[in-house]
Amino acid sequence: MLFILLRMVREIRNNAKGTTYPEISKSRFRKMDIIIPDKTLMNRFGEIADDTIRQVRCLMRSNTHLVYARDLLLPKLLSGEILFPDAERIMEAVQ
């Protein structure tokens, strides 16, 4: 269901109304066409997608670590505060 709703975000937003913040009423939401696959197909998709989702989460964590390391090291390297061999030692400590 999550992936179905993610694909419909634009349509949901277009149907949302409000002056303070956009919201969609139950009646408007009920009028929208939503195709829901049968349980067998959804279960099969889940089996396939689970590994991919786990990998994406792992890559996102790795990316967070790399951003942290970049933000820590780059200013020090550019200022000459540390030399490249020092950067390798610091990186080992971060991981």
C-alpha positions as CSV (number, residue, x, y, z in Angstrom):
1,M,0.0,0.0,0.0
2,L,2.8,2.4,0.8
3,F,4.2,2.3,-2.7
4,I,0.7,2.7,-4.2
5,L,0.2,5.9,-2.1
6,L,3.6,7.2,-2.9
7,R,2.8,7.0,-6.6
8,M,-0.4,8.9,-6.0
9,V,1.1,11.8,-4.0
10,R,0.5,14.3,-6.8
11,E,-3.1,13.3,-7.3
12,I,-3.7,13.4,-3.5
13,R,-2.1,16.9,-3.2
14,N,-4.2,18.1,-6.2
15,N,-7.4,17.0,-4.4
16,A,-6.3,18.5,-1.0
17,K,-7.9,21.9,-0.1
18,G,-7.4,24.2,2.8
19,T,-6.4,27.8,3.7
20,T,-4.0,27.0,6.6
21,Y,-2.6,23.8,5.2
22,P,-3.9,21.4,2.5
23,E,-5.9,18.5,3.7
24,I,-8.0,15.9,1.9
25,S,-11.4,14.9,3.1
26,K,-12.6,11.3,3.5
27,S,-15.2,11.9,0.8
28,R,-12.7,13.2,-1.7
29,F,-10.2,10.4,-0.9
30,R,-13.0,7.8,-1.3
31,K,-13.7,9.1,-4.8
32,M,-10.1,8.5,-6.0
33,D,-9.5,5.4,-8.0
34,I,-6.9,3.2,-6.2
35,I,-5.9,-0.1,-7.7
36,I,-5.1,-2.6,-5.0
37,P,-3.4,-5.8,-6.1
38,D,-4.4,-9.2,-4.7
39,K,-2.6,-10.5,-1.6
40,T,-0.5,-13.0,-3.5
41,L,0.9,-10.3,-5.7
42,M,1.5,-8.0,-2.8
43,N,3.2,-10.7,-0.8
44,R,5.5,-11.6,-3.8
45,F,6.3,-7.9,-4.2
46,G,7.2,-7.7,-0.5
47,E,9.5,-10.6,-0.8
48,I,11.4,-9.0,-3.7
49,A,11.3,-5.4,-2.3
50,D,12.4,-6.3,1.2
51,D,16.0,-6.9,0.2
52,T,16.1,-3.8,-1.9
53,I,14.7,-1.7,0.9
54,R,17.2,-3.1,3.4
55,Q,20.0,-2.3,1.0
56,V,18.8,1.3,0.5
57,R,18.7,1.8,4.3
58,C,22.2,0.4,4.6
59,L,23.4,2.7,1.9
60,M,21.7,5.7,3.5
61,R,23.5,4.9,6.8
62,S,26.8,4.6,4.9
63,N,26.1,7.9,3.2
64,T,25.5,9.6,6.5
65,H,28.8,8.3,7.8
66,L,30.6,9.6,4.7
67,V,29.0,13.0,5.0
68,Y,30.1,13.2,8.6
69,A,33.6,12.2,7.6
70,R,33.7,14.7,4.8
71,D,32.5,17.6,7.0
72,L,35.0,16.6,9.6
73,L,38.0,16.2,7.4
74,L,37.6,18.6,4.5
75,P,38.0,21.9,6.4
76,K,41.1,20.5,8.2
77,L,42.6,19.3,5.0
78,L,42.0,22.6,3.2
79,S,43.4,24.6,6.1
80,G,46.5,22.4,6.3
81,E,45.6,21.5,9.9
82,I,46.0,17.9,9.1
83,L,48.0,16.1,6.3
84,F,46.6,13.3,4.3
85,P,48.2,10.4,6.4
86,D,46.5,12.0,9.5
87,A,43.2,11.9,7.6
88,E,43.5,8.2,6.9
89,R,44.1,7.5,10.6
90,I,41.1,9.7,11.6
91,M,38.9,7.9,9.1
92,E,39.8,4.6,10.5
93,A,38.7,5.8,14.0
94,V,35.3,7.1,12.6
95,Q,34.4,3.8,11.0
